[in-house]
Amino acid sequence: MKSIIVYANDELNVLNIFDDYKLVRSTQGPNSPIDLCRVTLHILEKDGFSFEIEVRTMDSGNFVRGDLLHPNLPKNKVNNISFGNDLHFNSHHIKNQETIYNDIVYNNYYLSLAPNSILLIDRYDHQEILRISGEFNSNFKKILYKYFKDNNIKVVFQTAAGEPLNYICNNYGDFEWFYEHERRDFEHIIISDCPLHESKDNFMFLDFAYLLEAHKLFYQLGWELTRDKIINETVFNLRNDTYDLKHKDEKEFMFSFLTTNPLPHRMYFLNQIIENEIHTGYISMPFKDLEHTHLITKARKERGHLQNEYFWLKYSKDEYIKNIEKVKDYLTSPNINGMDIDFPHENYFTKSYENKEYNKSYIDIFFETHIVHNIGYNNFSEKSILPIYNEKFFILVGSNRFYKLAKEMGINTFLELFGLEGFDEIDSPYEQADEIIKLLLRIDKNTLKEMFISHKDVFKENKRKLFKHFQDQLKPVQEFVIK
């Protein structure tokens, strides 16, 4: 049986690549004292082909182990450096100035990887590598790359961001040099969900590469059930079965509109809900207080770059405070205070299952962030994917590219069912919001309930088609890892 070694910072990052493979057995292996990794062994099988994959999980706290490098030095004179915050090189992290350069550049844990192995680097670790090279010493990358080539180490860069503003605004220079100019003569691929990278060398463009990230809702596995025993189930089914939706036919609200960022197009929609006295929504908006100064500052701070005309069209004091006295009456979700509650950002999508948020309504309404920014293409994120995973109706503002792709995959978008033909051809998020308001005013809860019940099989088929497309796009990545 073929056997391969893969290093990663999380074993789920590895198993998610083999989403459609059957996980035959999962076993806890002995920890490796040499390369400071936790080891798990997995046997995977598909269509009669099986192989063993040994996943060595790299602990960020072991990036530099000065206590092992310099056993003769006292503990207060060794640099034990974590991969992440410690690498900002604050003085309290550096215990020995004389050895710090060699410790980081020549003795980090990447330079202990086994020959002929595979390294999976996610976007967070990738950013750290670029940052060390840019801020600490450019030799850092060169030495890594030489080690990869000399030891026949294949590298998978998993760079899918879902939120391209983070990439474009915070790391653009380093990333563009890496993508456009840097010479990398070791064997590698770069996984991306950004269409701007689709034709670049060594790139594998996956529409739903964002699904590969291990620490958000879509990617959890019930590991308490899968250790040291025969499993014989696909990775997808293990992940999918972790969450049993158990939808109720009778729901408290018609629609859900949940957000942690009060961008102008979302505030516009909330104002329209208030002005039309629509009380059928499960709604959140992160009001720490209801002062416009807080709201309007938050809208720019959280995504305060590259705003386009749609952002500035409604980004004004008047727009944010026009219904300030009434707004609390329309916030029906407990997620009012944003970062003060354990729902923010990625964590929300896990908490939505633990708290059965999906069961509150029949329709999920999401407003994509990037429709009010200039990023070079129409982006979609987990917001467009979540309702399909939730097995619900959905209406997506600013996600026309997703609608186009969904139709190509044969996914039912329900636009015709709701009388929203042409909705996905409207460019303005405000005009799309107006169309949703018209729908909410003309449809009643009982009708929506009957529609929901009659479409349960369609919801499941939508979900199957989404992940079938995802799995088909994974095949070249799987072949690169296995070959």
Sequence and secondary structure as in RCSB ss.txt:
>XXXX:A:sequence
MKSIIVYANDELNVLNIFDDYKLVRSTQGPNSPIDLCRVTLHILEKDGFSFEIEVRTMDSGNFVRGDLLHPNLPK
NKVNNISFGNDLHFNSHHIKNQETIYNDIVYNNYYLSLAPNSILLIDRYDHQEILRISGEFNSNFKKILYKYFKD
NNIKVVFQTAAGEPLNYICNNYGDFEWFYEHERRDFEHIIISDCPLHESKDNFMFLDFAYLLEAHKLFYQLGWEL
TRDKIINETVFNLRNDTYDLKHKDEKEFMFSFLTTNPLPHRMYFLNQIIENEIHTGYISMPFKDLEHTHLITKAR
KERGHLQNEYFWLKYSKDEYIKNIEKVKDYLTSPNINGMDIDFPHENYFTKSYENKEYNKSYIDIFFETHIVHNI
GYNNFSEKSILPIYNEKFFILVGSNRFYKLAKEMGINTFLELFGLEGFDEIDSPYEQADEIIKLLLRIDKNTLKE
MFISHKDVFKENKRKLFKHFQDQLKPVQEFVIK
>XXXX:A:secstr
 EEEEEEES HHHHHGGGTTSEEEEEEE   BTTTTEEEEEEEEEETTEEEEEEEEEE GGGSEEHHHH TTS G
GGS EE SSGGGG  TTT S HHHHHHHHHHSSGGGG  TT EEEEEHHHHHHHHHHHHHT THHHHHHHHHHHH
TT EEEEE   S HHHHHHHSHHHHHHHHHT    S EEEEE  GGGTTSTTEEE TTGGGG TTSGGG   GGG
SSSEEEEEEHHHHHHHT      SS SEEEEE  SS  HHHHHHHHHHHHTT   EEE    SS  HHHHHHHHH
HHT SSB HHHHHH SHHHHHTTTTTGGGG  SSTTSGGGSS  HHHHHHHHHHTTGGGGEEEEEEE GGGGB S
SS    HHHHHHHHHTSEEEEET HHHHHHHHHHT    TTTTT TTGGG   HHHHHHHHHHHHHH  HHHHHH
HHHHTHHHHHHHHHHHHHHHHHHHHHHHHHHH 
